[in-house]
Amino acid sequence: MRKELKNLVDKIKDQRLRKKVVDVIENPTIKIEKIKYKGLSLEATPAGKTRHHAYSEGLIQHMIASSTIALSLCDIVEKVYHGRVNRDIVLASTLVHDSMKPLTYAVEENGSFEVSPLGEKMDHLTLIVSELIRRDFSLDVIHAVTAHHGRAGPISPRTIEALICFLADSTDATLNGETLNAARFLMRDCLREEAGQLTAEQAFAIVYAKQTKGCEGVKEEFKRIRNKE
């Protein structure tokens, strides 16, 4: 497990819950009609096909970023609003909320991501919720994961922990997705060509290059990206 991800998992104080979270992250499988489905490796999986984190290792980045945001929101609840929040539930929910996405994506020969045969019939949220129930997670964790799409999901957050999980997920997805969109726009605007698949690091670098050096900076950054490929 990547060091940054392991450090976040290790913050879960409940040893039994921490072990369950590790098992889900390291063994994202599900059995349906006696068929065991196992998807892409965690390192190869995007967190989205087009909207956000649409590149290899995107899922890991989203897990790390959204969990880090969630901990900051816990600090705000406790230190600013003097509220109570169960950080174990927040971390467990945020870390596993997208952990069935490796089963719903496939990689094409040209490196692009497509929906897997399982993903054509089952969405990642349904898969993870059913698996959390099977693996005997607490109702509070299951609720937070079920509600992590907010009003766009099957149920809205009804607990502080679920609300934090939803906000952390939404915040990171928006930050990443909007930065990728901005970088693609700058590529079209400054270079008159499509960017193709970009990582978040490349997108942030392109946006920063534009704000510091204008279109010439975008051209220089794009040349650096191409030279590294």
Secondary structure, 3 states (H helix, E strand, C coil): CCHHHHHHHCCCCCHHHHHHHHHHHHCCEEEECCEEEECCCHHHCCCCCCCCCCCCCHHHHHHHHHHHHHHHHHHHHHHHCCCCCCHHHHHHHHHHCCCCHHHHEEECCCCCEEECHHHHHCCHHHHHHHHHHHCCCCHHHHHHHHCCCHHHCCCCCCCHHHHHHHHHHHHHHHHHHHHHHHHHHHHHHHHCCCCCCCCHHHHHHHHHHHHHHHHHHHHHHHHHHHHHC
